[in-house]
Amino acid sequence: MPRPIHFEIHAENTERAIAFYTTLFGWEFTQWGTEPYWLIKTGEPSERGIDGGLLPRRGAGPNDMAAVNAFVCTIAVADLDTMVRRMTDSGGSVALPRMPIPTVGWLAYGKDTEGNLFGMMQMDENAK
């Protein structure tokens, strides 16, 4: 059964958000190169759970067609194209079509029937 593998937090003020989550949960944040993106370590690899990322919010939200203003979970799938079809056949919609994440895999974002945003990732180190 598919499981979540990554989540993202979009923040108006990234420093304030990092301080909040560090204080509240003890999460560790590491900036990814020079990008405005921080990897979030939520626990040790031996512990059950997932890690995530934090990035600046772009635009206002959470109105329809506005920037993300929520936790976005990304679920690992074996075949992204099949899962996107299954999603739309089940009443969901494509929010962002399939795109490569170089050296990681193929990513697409969808909305469920309630308008909640989520990601699906097909791992593929050859994605370009």
N, C-alpha and C positions, 0 to 999 in steps of 0.2 A: 504494500500500500504506500502511496507517495507521502513523503514527510516534508515539513518545512525545513529549509536549509539556511535561510538568511532573512533578516528583517532590516528595514530602514526607518529611521526617524528623521523627519524633515523639520527644521527649526528656523524660526525667524532670527534668533540670536544663538549661534552655535556654542559660544563660550558659556552662556547661561545654561544651555541645555546640557552641556558636558558636565558642568558643576553640579547640576541637579541630579543627574543619573549616577555620577560618581559618589555623591553624598548619600543618595537614597539606597542604591544597590551595591556600591563598590565596584561598578563596572569600570574597565580600563579602556581608554581611548588612545589610538595611535593614528596620527595623520598618515594618509596614503600618499607618499611622495610629496609633491607640491600641490596636489589637487585639493580643493575644498571638500574633502571627504575623509572621515575618520572611521577606522575600523573599531568595532566594539567587541571587546572580550567580556562575555557574560559569566564565564566560569572556566574551570579546567577541562581539558579534552576528555578526561575520564568521567566527568559529570554529565548527566543527561541534560540536554538543552541545545540552544543554537546561539551563535554569535551574530552580530549585525553591523550596521553602518549608520553614520549620521552625516547629514549634509544640509546646506542652507536651503531653506524654502524659497522657491521661485514663484513670486506672485502671491495673490491672496487665495485662500481656500477656506473651507472645503466645498465650494460651489461646483456645480457640474462644469466640466471643461476648465477648471482652475487647477493650480498646482496641488500636489499631494499634501495633505495635512493630517497624516495618520501614521500608524505603524503599517508597513507593507511587508507581508510575508512572501517569500519566494519559495516555491515548492519544487523539489527535484523531480523531473519526469524523464522517462526513458525515450519518449518520442514526442517532441514539442508540437509538431504539426498535427498529429493525431489528437493530442490533448486540447489544442486550440479548437479543432473541429468539435470535439466532445463538449467543450465549454460553450460554444455558440449554439450547438444543438440543444443544450440544456437551458437556454435562456439567457446566457451571459453574453458579453460583447467584448470585442478587442479594443483595448485602450491604447496600446502601442504594439504595432506588429513585430513579428520576429526580427531580431537584430543580433549581430554577433557581438560578443564580449571577447575580444581577442585573447587567445590562450586559455580561456575559461569555458566558453560554450555559447549556446544560443538562448536568447532571452525574449520573452513576450510578456506584456502586461495585459490583464483582463479585468473586467468588472463583473461582479456577480449580479444576481437578479436584484439585489438591494443597492447596487451602485458602489459596493466596496471594492477597492483596488487590490490586486494581488499579482505576483509574478510567477512565472513558470520557467525553469531553466533546464535545458538539456545539456549536460556536460559534454564538452568536446574541445580538447586542448588544441585542435587544429582550426578552430573557428577564426575567421578573418573577415 
